[in-house]
Amino acid sequence: MNQQKYPHLFSPIILANTFFRNRIFASPTGYLNHYAGYLNEGATAYYGRKAMGGAASVATFEGIVDIEYGRGGALQTCLESPNIDNALARIAYAVKTHGAVPSLELQHTGMYANRDLSFFGAASKGIAYGPVECELAGRTIRPMDETVIERTINKYIEAAVLARRCGFGMVTIHAGHGWLLHQFLSPKTNTRTDKWGGVPIENRARMVITICDGIRKALGPGFPIEVRISGSECYEGGYDIETGIAIARQLDGHVDLIHVSAGNHEVEEVFAVSHPSMFIEDGCNVKYAAEIKKHVKTPVAAIGALSDPELMEEIIVSGKADVVEMARELMADPDFPEKVRTGNEDKARRCMRCLSCFSQELTHGEPYCAINPESGRELEMQFAIPAAKRKKVLVVGGGIGGMQAALTCTERGHEVILCEKTRELGGVLRCERDVSFKQKLDYYLDQQARLVGEAAIDLRLNTDVTSDYARSVGADVIIAALGSQPVKPPVPGIDGKNVLSAQDAYYQPDRLGSNVAILGAGLVGVELGLHLISLGKQVTIVEMLDHISDGGNFLHILGLKVEIKKRGLDIHFNTKAREITAEGVLCESEGGEKKFLADTVVYAVGQKPMRDAAAALNFCAPEFHMIGDCTASRNITDANAEAFMTARNIGRF
C-alpha cells in the first residue's frame, strides 16, 4: 500500500459542486507575449503545462473586464476584445485536458487604468475612474457615479458568463493588491459618503459582494467563485489584518474560496511582500490567511513564498488554510505537485524568489525562470525534436551553465564528460553558501550537483583542462563553461593586505575587520553588504554611478531597497575610489574629496570573462561552444537558458 507522505495536501476538496484533485492551486500569473491583446498558442502551452504537473486548479492572466476603463496597460488582455472566445477556450481546454480546473481571473485596474494607452481616441484617452475624485500621477481620477458602478458590476458578470462559456470551471475575482475592488474595500482610498463607501465596511464591500451575487445568479450555485483579497496592506497608513478579517466576514457565504494575499501592488515598499523576495521567510503571508480562517466558514486559500511541502502540509493539517496557492514555484517547477506526491520531492526545483521571471516577462513578454530553462518555452517543449546523433561531449566547467549543459546532453543520449577544476560543482556562486537569504540558491546548486552525480556523466573534479588534456579526451564536441574572474579595479593600493575580492570576502569573513568599505553597488556588492551587516560589520559602499546596477533583474531591486533601509546599508553614489590606504578609501564625489575609514576594502566592480582560456580549447574538437560567463557576464537565468539550448541542439548532424 502506498504511504502518502502528505495526505492532507493531496486530499481532494469540493468548492461549490466542483471537484479539485488536491489542495495545490496555481495562482494567477500574467502572460504578455501576445498579439495586440490576443493570446497566442504560447499562453495555451504555458497554462496547460502547469495542469500537466499536477496542480488542482490553474488560474490565468488578468482578464480585464472593461476594455475602455479597466485596462492598466496596452499589453493586458481584455475580455471584451472581439473574437477572443477561441483563445480563451483553448487555454481552458488545455488545462482541463490534464485534469485541473481552469480559472479565469477577472480584473479592473480602477484609478490606474489607461496610464499608457493612446488608441481609444480623444474621448477616453487617459480616463480612469476610482471610488472618489483624486489626483494621481498628474491625472485627475474621476469618481464612479451610479451609472459607472452599475456598468462595472455588469462587466464583471458578463466576463464570468464568458468564462463559463469558454470552458473555465471557476472565476478568480481580484479584489486585492490595490486594484479597483481593493480601492473600494480600503478605507484609505474609499472615503465616499454614500452606500458604496465610507466608514462602514458593509458599504465598502458592497461592490464586490454585488458582483459575486450577480455572478452567482447568472451561473448558479454549482460554479465556484474565488475572491483574492489583501489580508493586510502591509504599509504605514494602510489597513491591517483587522480590516482584512472584516472584509472576509463580509464575503463569507457569498463566495466559495477566499484567497488571502497581502500588500498593495502600487506601493513600492510592499511589492516584495505581495511578491515575497528572497529576504523573507517561507510562508511569510500565511499568517493573514490563518487569522481570517478563524472568522469565516468559507474555505480559505493561503499564498506567499510556498515551496516546502512539509510547510504546506502543516498549513492544511493545522487548519490555517484549506488550500495553498503558488505562482513562481510552479514556474520553477510545474511538476512540483506530481514530484512531491510520488516521493520525488528531492527532484523538485524550489523557487529562489529572485523575481527573474517577473522581470523577464515585463521585458521580453515571457516568464523566463532562472533555474527552469523550459519556463517561457512551453510551446516549443511540447514538440519532440529529432533524436540526436550520439556524440562524445566534453563540458569544461561545473558551474551553473556547465552542470545544465551536462545534464541536457545526457538526457539527449550523448556520452558526457564533465570536468571541474575545483573539488566541487557549483562554480563561483558556492561562495554564497552561508548567506541566509541565498539558501534557496544553495539548495538548487546542491540539487543540480546531485543530479549530475546520479546521471550517466563521467564527472572529473580537481581537473584543470588544458588544450593537451582536451585533445586527449577525443571529444566530438567541447562546451567551454569556464566562467569569469573578479575584475580588479586600477586603484592605487588595490594590492594591499587589507583588500579582498567579493568572492574572497564571502569565503573568508574572518579576514574582514569590523569596518568594511565595498567598491561597487551592483547586485554582488549590495548583497555582500547586506550579508556582512548580518555578521555584525559596519559597511559602506561607494559607487561611481547614480544607481544600483540590477543585472537585468529590476524587480529584485525592490526587495533589495527594503533590506537596504531595514539594515541601514550606507551607499554613496556618484563616488569614485581614488586611492586605498591602510585606513580606508579616498574618494572623489560631486561634493569634493571624501575619506571613508575602513579596516578592510572589498572590490565588487564586475567580472572578467575567461575568454582566452576558453578560446584555447577552440580547435581541440570538431565542434566547439563557449557559453555563460566566459563570453560575457550572465545572470543565472541567461546562463541556464544558453546552456540548455546549446546542449539541446547538439547532435543535429
C-alpha positions as CSV (number, residue, x, y, z in Angstrom):
1,M,0.0,0.0,0.0
2,N,1.3,3.5,-0.9
3,Q,2.2,5.5,2.2
4,Q,1.5,9.1,1.2
5,K,3.8,11.5,3.0
6,Y,1.5,14.4,2.6
7,P,-2.1,13.0,2.7
8,H,-3.8,16.3,3.6
9,L,-2.1,18.2,0.8
10,F,-3.2,15.7,-1.7
11,S,-6.7,15.2,-0.4
12,P,-9.4,16.5,-2.8
13,I,-11.7,19.4,-2.0
14,I,-15.1,20.3,-3.3
15,L,-15.9,24.0,-3.9
16,A,-19.5,24.7,-5.0
17,N,-20.1,21.4,-6.9
18,T,-16.7,21.3,-8.4
19,F,-14.1,18.6,-7.6
20,F,-10.5,19.7,-7.2
21,R,-8.0,16.8,-7.0
22,N,-5.7,18.2,-4.3
23,R,-5.1,21.4,-2.3
24,I,-2.4,22.9,-4.6
25,F,-3.7,25.7,-6.8
26,A,-1.7,27.6,-9.4
27,S,-2.5,31.3,-8.6
28,P,-2.9,33.9,-11.4
29,T,0.2,34.8,-13.4
30,G,0.4,37.0,-16.4
31,Y,1.4,36.2,-19.9
32,L,2.4,39.2,-22.0
33,N,3.7,37.7,-25.2
34,H,0.6,38.1,-27.4
35,Y,-0.5,39.9,-30.4
36,A,-2.3,43.3,-29.7
37,G,-4.0,41.8,-26.7
38,Y,-4.8,38.4,-28.2
39,L,-3.3,35.4,-26.6
40,N,-1.1,33.2,-28.7
41,E,-0.5,29.5,-28.5
42,G,2.4,30.0,-26.1
43,A,-0.2,31.0,-23.5
44,T,-2.1,27.8,-24.1
45,A,1.0,25.8,-23.6
46,Y,2.1,27.8,-20.5
47,Y,-1.1,27.3,-18.5
48,G,-1.6,23.7,-19.8
49,R,1.9,22.8,-18.6
50,K,1.0,23.7,-15.0
51,A,-2.0,21.5,-15.2
52,M,0.1,18.6,-16.5
53,G,2.3,18.9,-13.5
54,G,-0.5,18.1,-11.1
55,A,-1.9,21.4,-9.8
56,A,-5.6,21.1,-8.9
57,S,-6.5,24.5,-10.4
58,V,-4.7,26.8,-12.8
59,A,-5.7,30.5,-12.8
60,T,-4.8,32.6,-15.7
61,F,-3.7,36.1,-16.6
62,E,-5.5,39.3,-15.5
63,G,-8.6,39.3,-17.7
64,I,-9.7,42.9,-18.0
65,V,-13.5,43.2,-17.8
66,D,-13.8,46.7,-19.2
67,I,-11.8,47.4,-22.3
68,E,-12.5,51.1,-22.1
69,Y,-12.0,51.9,-18.5
70,G,-10.4,48.8,-16.9
71,R,-7.1,48.3,-18.7
72,G,-3.9,49.4,-16.9
73,G,-1.6,49.0,-19.9
74,A,-1.7,48.2,-23.6
75,L,-0.4,44.6,-23.0
76,Q,-3.2,43.5,-20.8
77,T,-5.7,41.1,-22.3
78,C,-9.3,42.4,-22.4
79,L,-12.2,40.0,-22.2
80,E,-14.3,42.3,-24.4
81,S,-11.8,42.1,-27.4
82,P,-13.7,40.9,-30.5
83,N,-13.4,37.2,-31.1
84,I,-11.3,36.4,-28.0
85,D,-13.5,33.4,-27.3
86,N,-11.4,30.9,-29.1
87,A,-8.2,31.9,-27.5
88,L,-9.8,31.6,-24.0
89,A,-11.4,28.3,-24.9
90,R,-8.1,26.8,-26.0
91,I,-6.5,27.7,-22.7
92,A,-9.4,26.3,-20.7
93,Y,-9.3,23.1,-22.7
94,A,-5.6,22.7,-22.3
95,V,-5.9,22.9,-18.5
96,K,-9.0,20.6,-18.4
97,T,-7.3,18.0,-20.6
98,H,-4.7,17.5,-17.8
99,G,-7.4,17.1,-15.1
100,A,-7.2,20.5,-13.5
101,V,-9.9,23.2,-13.1
102,P,-9.2,26.3,-15.2
103,S,-10.0,29.6,-13.5
104,L,-10.2,32.9,-15.3
105,E,-9.0,35.9,-13.3
106,L,-11.3,38.9,-13.6
107,Q,-9.7,42.3,-13.2
108,H,-10.3,46.0,-13.4
109,T,-7.5,48.5,-12.5
110,G,-9.7,51.4,-11.5
111,M,-7.7,54.6,-10.8
112,Y,-4.6,53.0,-12.5
113,A,-6.4,52.5,-15.8
114,N,-5.3,53.9,-19.2
115,R,-1.9,55.0,-17.9
116,D,-0.1,54.3,-21.2
117,L,-3.0,53.9,-23.7
118,S,-3.5,56.2,-26.6
119,F,-5.6,54.2,-29.1
120,F,-9.1,54.7,-27.7
121,G,-9.4,58.3,-29.1
122,A,-9.6,61.7,-27.5
123,A,-12.9,61.0,-25.8
124,S,-11.5,58.3,-23.5
125,K,-7.7,58.8,-23.7
126,G,-6.3,58.8,-20.2
127,I,-9.6,58.5,-18.4
128,A,-9.7,56.5,-15.2
129,Y,-12.3,56.0,-12.5
130,G,-12.0,55.3,-8.8
131,P,-14.1,55.4,-5.7
132,V,-13.5,59.2,-5.3
133,E,-12.0,62.0,-7.3
134,C,-8.3,62.3,-6.7
135,E,-5.0,63.4,-8.3
136,L,-2.7,60.6,-9.4
137,A,0.5,60.9,-11.4
138,G,-0.7,64.1,-13.0
139,R,-4.2,62.9,-13.8
140,T,-7.5,63.7,-12.3
141,I,-9.2,60.4,-11.4
142,R,-13.0,60.6,-11.9
143,P,-15.3,59.4,-9.2
144,M,-17.6,56.5,-10.1
145,D,-21.2,57.6,-10.2
146,E,-24.2,55.2,-10.0
147,T,-24.1,54.7,-13.8
148,V,-20.4,53.7,-13.9
149,I,-20.8,51.5,-10.9
150,E,-23.7,49.6,-12.4
151,R,-21.7,49.4,-15.7
152,T,-18.7,47.9,-13.9
153,I,-20.7,45.4,-11.9
154,N,-22.3,44.2,-15.2
155,K,-18.9,43.9,-16.9
156,Y,-17.7,41.5,-14.2
157,I,-20.9,39.4,-14.5
158,E,-20.6,39.3,-18.3
159,A,-17.0,38.3,-18.0
160,A,-17.9,35.4,-15.7
161,V,-20.5,34.3,-18.2
162,L,-17.9,34.4,-20.9
163,A,-15.5,32.4,-18.8
164,R,-18.0,29.6,-18.3
165,R,-19.0,29.6,-22.0
166,C,-15.3,29.2,-22.9
167,G,-14.9,26.2,-20.6
168,F,-13.5,27.7,-17.4
169,G,-14.6,25.9,-14.3
170,M,-14.1,28.8,-11.9
171,V,-13.5,32.6,-11.8
172,T,-11.0,34.4,-9.6
173,I,-12.1,37.9,-8.8
174,H,-9.1,40.1,-8.0
175,A,-10.1,42.3,-5.0
176,G,-6.6,42.8,-3.6
177,H,-3.2,44.4,-4.3
178,G,-4.6,47.9,-4.9
179,W,-6.7,47.4,-8.0
180,L,-10.3,48.6,-8.4
181,L,-12.2,46.4,-5.9
182,H,-9.4,46.8,-3.4
183,Q,-9.7,50.6,-3.9
184,F,-13.4,50.2,-2.8
185,L,-12.5,47.9,0.1
186,S,-9.8,50.1,1.5
187,P,-10.7,53.0,3.9
188,K,-7.7,54.8,2.6
189,T,-8.9,55.1,-1.0
190,N,-12.7,54.9,-0.4
191,T,-13.9,57.9,1.5
192,R,-17.3,58.1,-0.2
193,T,-20.3,59.1,1.8
194,D,-23.0,57.0,0.0
195,K,-23.9,53.4,0.2
196,W,-20.7,52.4,-1.8
197,G,-18.1,53.7,0.8
198,G,-17.1,55.4,3.9
199,V,-16.5,54.1,7.4
200,P,-18.9,51.1,7.4
201,I,-17.2,48.0,5.9
202,E,-20.6,46.9,4.7
203,N,-20.6,49.9,2.3
204,R,-17.0,49.5,1.1
205,A,-17.6,45.8,0.4
206,R,-20.9,46.4,-1.3
207,M,-19.5,46.4,-4.8
208,V,-17.5,43.2,-4.6
209,I,-20.4,41.4,-2.9
210,T,-22.9,42.7,-5.5
211,I,-20.5,41.4,-8.3
212,C,-20.3,38.0,-6.6
213,D,-24.0,37.7,-6.0
214,G,-24.6,38.7,-9.6
215,I,-22.3,36.0,-10.9
216,R,-23.9,33.5,-8.6
217,K,-27.3,34.4,-10.0
218,A,-26.1,34.2,-13.6
219,L,-24.1,31.0,-13.3
220,G,-25.9,29.2,-10.5
221,P,-24.7,27.7,-7.2
222,G,-22.5,25.0,-8.8
223,F,-20.0,27.3,-10.3
224,P,-17.2,28.2,-7.9
225,I,-16.2,31.8,-7.2
226,E,-12.8,32.6,-5.7
227,V,-12.0,36.1,-4.5
228,R,-8.5,37.3,-3.9
229,I,-8.1,39.9,-1.1
230,S,-5.2,41.5,0.7
231,G,-5.4,40.4,4.3
232,S,-3.3,43.4,5.2
233,E,-2.0,46.3,3.1
234,C,1.4,46.0,5.0
235,Y,2.4,49.6,4.9
236,E,2.1,52.6,7.2
237,G,-1.3,54.2,6.7
238,G,-2.7,51.1,5.0
239,Y,-5.2,48.8,6.7
240,D,-4.2,45.9,8.9
241,I,-5.4,42.3,9.5
242,E,-8.4,43.5,11.5
243,T,-9.7,45.2,8.4
244,G,-8.8,42.1,6.4
245,I,-10.9,40.0,8.7
246,A,-13.8,42.4,8.4
247,I,-13.6,42.2,4.6
248,A,-13.5,38.4,4.7
249,R,-16.5,38.3,7.0
250,Q,-18.4,40.4,4.5
251,L,-17.5,37.9,1.8
252,D,-18.4,34.9,3.9
253,G,-21.2,32.9,2.2
254,H,-21.1,34.9,-1.0
255,V,-18.0,33.1,-2.4
256,D,-16.6,29.6,-2.4
257,L,-12.9,30.4,-1.7
258,I,-11.4,33.4,0.0
259,H,-7.8,33.7,-1.3
260,V,-5.8,35.7,1.2
261,S,-2.8,37.6,-0.2
262,A,-1.2,40.8,1.1
263,G,0.0,44.2,0.2
264,N,-0.7,46.8,-2.4
265,H,0.9,46.4,-5.9
266,E,1.3,50.2,-6.3
267,V,3.2,50.8,-3.1
268,E,6.9,50.1,-3.8
269,E,8.0,49.1,-0.3
270,V,5.4,46.3,-0.1
271,F,5.9,45.0,-3.6
272,A,8.3,42.4,-2.2
273,V,5.6,41.4,0.3
274,S,2.9,40.8,-2.3
275,H,5.6,39.0,-4.3
276,P,7.9,37.8,-1.5
277,S,11.5,38.4,-2.0
278,M,14.4,36.1,-1.1
279,F,14.9,38.1,2.1
280,I,11.6,37.0,3.6
281,E,10.9,33.7,5.3
282,D,8.9,30.9,3.7
283,G,5.2,31.2,4.1
284,C,5.5,34.8,5.1
285,N,1.9,35.7,4.3
286,V,0.2,32.6,5.6
287,K,-0.4,34.3,8.9
288,Y,-3.1,36.5,7.3
289,A,-5.0,33.6,5.9
290,A,-4.7,31.8,9.3
291,E,-6.2,34.7,11.1
292,I,-9.0,35.1,8.6
293,K,-9.7,31.4,8.7
294,K,-10.7,31.7,12.4
295,H,-13.6,34.1,11.5
296,V,-15.3,32.6,8.4
297,K,-16.9,29.4,7.3
298,T,-15.9,29.8,3.7
299,P,-12.8,27.8,2.7
300,V,-9.6,29.9,2.7
301,A,-6.5,29.8,0.5
302,A,-3.1,30.8,1.7
303,I,-0.3,32.1,-0.5
304,G,3.2,33.6,-0.2
305,A,6.6,32.0,-0.6
306,L,5.4,28.4,-0.5
307,S,7.7,25.8,-1.9
308,D,8.3,23.5,1.1
309,P,5.8,20.6,1.0
310,E,6.2,20.0,4.8
311,L,5.2,23.5,5.5
312,M,2.3,23.2,3.0
313,E,1.1,20.0,4.7
314,E,1.2,21.7,8.1
315,I,-0.8,24.6,6.8
316,I,-3.6,22.2,5.9
317,V,-3.3,20.0,8.9
318,S,-3.3,22.8,11.4
319,G,-6.3,24.5,9.8
320,K,-4.5,27.7,8.8
321,A,-6.0,27.3,5.3
322,D,-7.9,24.8,3.2
323,V,-5.9,25.4,0.0
324,V,-2.3,26.5,-0.7
325,E,-1.6,28.6,-3.8
326,M,1.7,29.1,-5.7
327,A,2.7,31.2,-8.6
328,R,6.5,31.4,-9.1
329,E,7.1,27.9,-7.6
330,L,5.1,26.4,-10.5
331,M,7.3,28.3,-13.0
332,A,10.4,27.0,-11.3
333,D,8.9,23.5,-11.5
334,P,5.4,22.9,-12.9
335,D,5.8,19.3,-11.9
336,F,6.2,20.2,-8.3
337,P,2.8,18.7,-7.2
338,E,3.4,15.4,-9.0
339,K,7.0,15.1,-7.9
340,V,6.0,15.7,-4.2
341,R,3.1,13.3,-4.4
342,T,5.2,10.5,-5.9
343,G,8.0,10.7,-3.4
344,N,10.4,12.6,-5.7
345,E,10.4,15.9,-3.8
346,D,14.2,15.9,-3.8
347,K,14.0,16.3,-7.6
348,A,11.6,19.3,-7.4
349,R,13.2,22.6,-8.1
350,R,12.5,25.2,-5.4
351,C,11.8,28.8,-6.4
352,M,14.7,31.1,-5.3
353,R,12.3,34.1,-5.2
354,C,14.7,36.1,-7.3
355,L,11.9,37.7,-9.4
356,S,13.7,37.0,-12.6
357,C,10.5,35.5,-14.1
358,F,8.5,38.7,-13.5
359,S,11.3,40.9,-14.7
360,Q,11.7,38.8,-17.8
361,E,8.0,38.8,-18.5
362,L,7.8,42.6,-18.4
363,T,11.0,42.9,-20.5
364,H,10.5,40.1,-23.0
365,G,6.9,39.0,-22.7
366,E,7.9,35.6,-21.5
367,P,8.3,34.5,-17.8
368,Y,11.8,33.0,-18.1
369,C,12.7,31.3,-14.9
370,A,16.3,31.5,-13.5
371,I,16.5,27.8,-12.7
372,N,14.0,26.2,-15.1
373,P,15.1,26.8,-18.7
374,E,11.8,25.4,-20.1
375,S,9.8,28.2,-18.5
376,G,8.5,30.6,-21.1
377,R,9.3,28.0,-23.8
378,E,6.4,25.6,-23.0
379,L,5.1,25.7,-26.6
380,E,8.5,24.7,-28.0
381,M,8.9,22.0,-25.4
382,Q,5.6,20.4,-26.4
383,F,7.2,19.0,-29.5
384,A,9.9,16.4,-29.7
385,I,12.9,17.4,-31.7
386,P,14.7,14.8,-33.8
387,A,16.8,12.2,-31.9
388,A,20.3,13.4,-31.5
389,K,23.2,11.6,-33.2
390,R,25.2,10.4,-30.3
391,K,28.3,12.5,-29.6
392,K,31.1,12.4,-27.1
393,V,30.8,15.7,-25.3
394,L,33.4,17.3,-23.0
395,V,32.0,20.0,-20.8
396,V,34.6,22.2,-19.2
397,G,33.5,23.9,-16.0
398,G,31.0,22.8,-13.4
399,G,29.1,26.0,-12.6
400,I,25.5,26.9,-13.4
401,G,25.9,26.6,-17.2
402,G,28.3,23.6,-17.2
403,M,26.0,21.5,-15.0
404,Q,22.9,22.3,-17.0
405,A,24.7,21.6,-20.3
406,A,26.0,18.2,-19.0
407,L,22.5,17.2,-17.8
408,T,20.8,18.2,-21.0
409,C,23.4,16.5,-23.2
410,T,23.0,13.3,-21.1
411,E,19.2,13.5,-21.5
412,R,19.7,13.7,-25.2
413,G,21.7,10.5,-25.2
414,H,25.3,11.8,-25.6
415,E,28.4,10.5,-23.8
416,V,29.3,13.2,-21.4
417,I,32.5,14.1,-19.5
418,L,32.2,17.0,-17.1
419,C,35.5,18.5,-15.8
420,E,35.7,20.9,-12.9
421,K,39.0,22.3,-11.7
422,T,37.9,22.6,-8.1
423,R,36.8,19.9,-5.6
424,E,33.0,20.6,-6.0
425,L,30.4,21.6,-8.5
426,G,28.6,24.9,-8.3
427,G,31.1,27.4,-9.6
428,V,31.7,30.9,-8.2
429,L,28.2,31.0,-6.5
430,R,29.3,28.5,-3.9
431,C,30.9,31.4,-2.1
432,E,27.4,32.5,-1.0
433,R,26.7,29.2,0.8
434,D,26.4,30.7,4.2
435,V,24.3,33.7,3.2
436,S,20.9,33.5,4.9
437,F,18.9,34.8,2.0
438,K,20.7,32.6,-0.6
439,Q,19.7,29.3,0.9
440,K,17.4,28.5,-2.0
441,L,20.3,29.1,-4.3
442,D,22.5,26.7,-2.4
443,Y,19.6,24.1,-2.5
444,Y,19.5,24.5,-6.2
445,L,23.2,24.1,-6.7
446,D,23.2,21.0,-4.4
447,Q,20.3,19.6,-6.3
448,Q,22.0,20.1,-9.7
449,A,25.2,18.6,-8.4
450,R,23.3,15.6,-7.1
451,L,21.6,15.1,-10.4
452,V,24.9,15.2,-12.2
453,G,26.2,12.5,-9.8
454,E,23.1,10.3,-10.4
455,A,23.3,10.7,-14.2
456,A,25.5,8.7,-16.6
457,I,28.1,11.5,-16.6
458,D,31.8,10.9,-16.2
459,L,32.5,13.6,-13.6
460,R,36.1,14.6,-13.1
461,L,36.7,17.0,-10.2
462,N,40.0,18.7,-9.4
463,T,40.7,18.6,-13.2
464,D,42.2,21.6,-15.0
465,V,41.5,21.2,-18.7
466,T,44.4,22.3,-20.9
467,S,44.4,22.1,-24.6
468,D,46.5,18.9,-24.4
469,Y,44.1,17.4,-22.0
470,A,41.1,18.3,-24.1
471,R,42.7,16.7,-27.2
472,S,43.5,13.6,-25.3
473,V,39.8,13.1,-24.5
474,G,38.9,12.8,-28.1
475,A,35.6,14.5,-27.8
476,D,33.4,15.3,-30.8
477,V,32.1,18.4,-29.0
478,I,33.6,20.7,-26.4
479,I,31.4,23.0,-24.4
480,A,33.5,25.6,-22.6
481,A,31.8,27.0,-19.5
482,L,34.8,28.3,-17.6
483,G,33.1,31.3,-16.1
484,S,34.8,34.5,-15.1
485,Q,37.1,36.1,-12.6
486,P,36.7,39.2,-10.4
487,V,37.8,42.5,-12.1
488,K,40.5,44.2,-10.0
489,P,40.0,47.9,-10.5
490,P,43.1,50.0,-11.3
491,V,43.1,51.9,-8.0
492,P,46.3,52.7,-6.2
493,G,46.6,50.4,-3.1
494,I,44.4,47.7,-4.6
495,D,47.0,45.1,-3.8
496,G,47.2,46.0,-0.2
497,K,46.9,43.4,2.6
498,N,43.6,44.9,3.7
499,V,42.0,44.4,0.2
500,L,39.9,41.4,-0.9
501,S,37.6,40.5,-3.8
502,A,34.0,40.0,-3.0
503,Q,34.4,36.3,-3.6
504,D,37.2,36.1,-1.0
505,A,35.2,38.1,1.4
506,Y,32.4,35.6,1.2
507,Y,34.7,32.6,1.7
508,Q,36.9,34.2,4.4
509,P,34.8,36.6,6.5
510,D,37.3,36.1,9.3
511,R,39.8,38.2,7.3
512,L,37.5,41.2,7.5
513,G,37.7,43.9,10.1
514,S,34.8,45.5,11.8
515,N,34.6,48.3,9.3
516,V,34.3,47.3,5.6
517,A,34.2,49.5,2.5
518,I,32.9,47.9,-0.7
519,L,33.7,49.3,-4.1
520,G,30.7,48.8,-6.4
521,A,26.9,48.8,-5.8
522,G,26.0,46.1,-8.3
523,L,24.0,43.1,-7.0
524,V,27.2,41.5,-5.8
525,G,28.3,44.4,-3.8
526,V,24.9,45.3,-2.3
527,E,24.1,41.7,-1.4
528,L,27.5,41.2,0.2
529,G,27.0,44.4,2.2
530,L,23.7,43.1,3.5
531,H,25.3,39.8,4.4
532,L,28.2,41.5,6.2
533,I,25.8,43.7,8.3
534,S,24.1,40.5,9.4
535,L,27.6,39.4,10.7
536,G,27.9,42.5,12.7
537,K,30.1,44.5,10.4
538,Q,29.7,48.2,9.6
539,V,29.5,48.6,5.9
540,T,29.9,51.5,3.4
541,I,29.5,51.1,-0.3
542,V,30.9,53.6,-2.9
543,E,29.6,53.5,-6.4
544,M,30.6,55.6,-9.4
545,L,27.1,55.5,-11.0
546,D,24.0,57.1,-9.6
547,H,22.1,53.9,-9.1
548,I,22.3,50.2,-8.2
549,S,23.0,48.0,-11.2
550,D,20.3,45.4,-11.4
551,G,22.0,42.9,-13.7
552,G,18.8,42.6,-15.8
553,N,16.5,41.8,-12.8
554,F,15.0,45.1,-12.0
555,L,12.2,43.8,-9.7
556,H,14.8,42.2,-7.4
557,I,15.9,45.7,-6.7
558,L,12.6,46.5,-5.0
559,G,13.3,43.8,-2.4
560,L,16.9,45.0,-2.1
561,K,15.8,48.6,-1.4
562,V,13.6,47.3,1.5
563,E,16.6,45.5,3.0
564,I,19.0,48.3,2.5
565,K,16.7,50.6,4.5
566,K,15.9,48.0,7.1
567,R,19.6,47.0,7.7
568,G,21.0,50.5,7.4
569,L,23.3,49.8,4.5
570,D,25.2,53.0,3.7
571,I,25.6,53.6,-0.1
572,H,27.4,56.6,-1.6
573,F,26.5,57.1,-5.3
574,N,28.4,59.3,-7.8
575,T,31.5,58.5,-5.8
576,K,34.8,57.2,-7.3
577,A,37.6,55.5,-5.4
578,R,40.9,57.3,-5.9
579,E,43.2,55.5,-3.5
580,I,43.1,52.7,-1.0
581,T,45.2,53.2,2.2
582,A,45.7,51.2,5.4
583,E,43.0,53.5,6.9
584,G,40.3,53.1,4.2
585,V,39.4,54.7,0.9
586,L,40.0,58.1,-0.5
587,C,37.2,59.1,-3.0
588,E,36.1,61.8,-5.3
589,S,32.5,62.9,-5.4
590,E,30.4,65.8,-6.6
591,G,30.9,67.4,-3.2
592,G,34.6,67.1,-3.3
593,E,37.1,64.6,-1.7
594,K,35.8,62.1,0.8
595,K,37.6,59.7,3.0
596,F,35.8,56.5,4.3
597,L,37.5,54.8,7.2
598,A,37.7,51.1,6.9
599,D,39.7,48.1,8.2
600,T,39.1,46.2,5.0
601,V,38.3,47.2,1.5
602,V,36.4,44.8,-0.8
603,Y,36.1,45.2,-4.6
604,A,32.9,44.1,-6.4
605,V,33.1,46.0,-9.7
606,G,32.3,43.2,-12.1
607,Q,33.6,40.0,-13.6
608,K,36.1,39.4,-16.4
609,P,35.2,36.6,-18.8
610,M,37.8,33.9,-19.1
611,R,37.7,34.2,-22.9
612,D,41.4,33.4,-23.6
613,A,41.3,30.2,-21.5
614,A,38.1,29.1,-23.2
615,A,39.3,30.0,-26.7
616,A,42.4,27.9,-26.2
617,L,40.1,24.9,-26.5
618,N,38.6,26.0,-29.8
619,F,40.3,23.5,-32.1
620,C,40.5,20.6,-29.7
621,A,37.3,19.1,-31.1
622,P,35.4,19.4,-34.4
623,E,32.5,21.2,-32.6
624,F,33.1,23.9,-30.0
625,H,30.8,26.1,-28.0
626,M,31.5,28.9,-25.4
627,I,28.7,29.5,-23.0
628,G,28.0,31.6,-20.0
629,D,30.4,34.0,-18.2
630,C,33.4,33.0,-20.3
631,T,31.9,35.0,-23.2
632,A,30.2,37.8,-21.3
633,S,28.7,38.3,-17.8
634,R,25.5,36.3,-17.4
635,N,22.9,36.1,-14.7
636,I,21.6,32.7,-13.7
637,T,18.6,32.9,-16.0
638,D,20.7,33.6,-19.1
639,A,23.4,31.1,-18.2
640,N,20.9,28.3,-17.8
641,A,19.0,29.2,-20.9
642,E,22.1,29.3,-23.1
643,A,23.4,26.0,-21.7
644,F,20.1,24.3,-22.1
645,M,19.5,25.4,-25.7
646,T,23.1,24.8,-26.8
647,A,23.1,21.3,-25.4
648,R,19.7,20.6,-26.8
649,N,20.9,21.3,-30.3
650,I,24.0,19.2,-30.2
651,G,23.8,16.1,-32.5
652,R,21.7,17.5,-35.3
653,F,24.2,16.3,-37.8
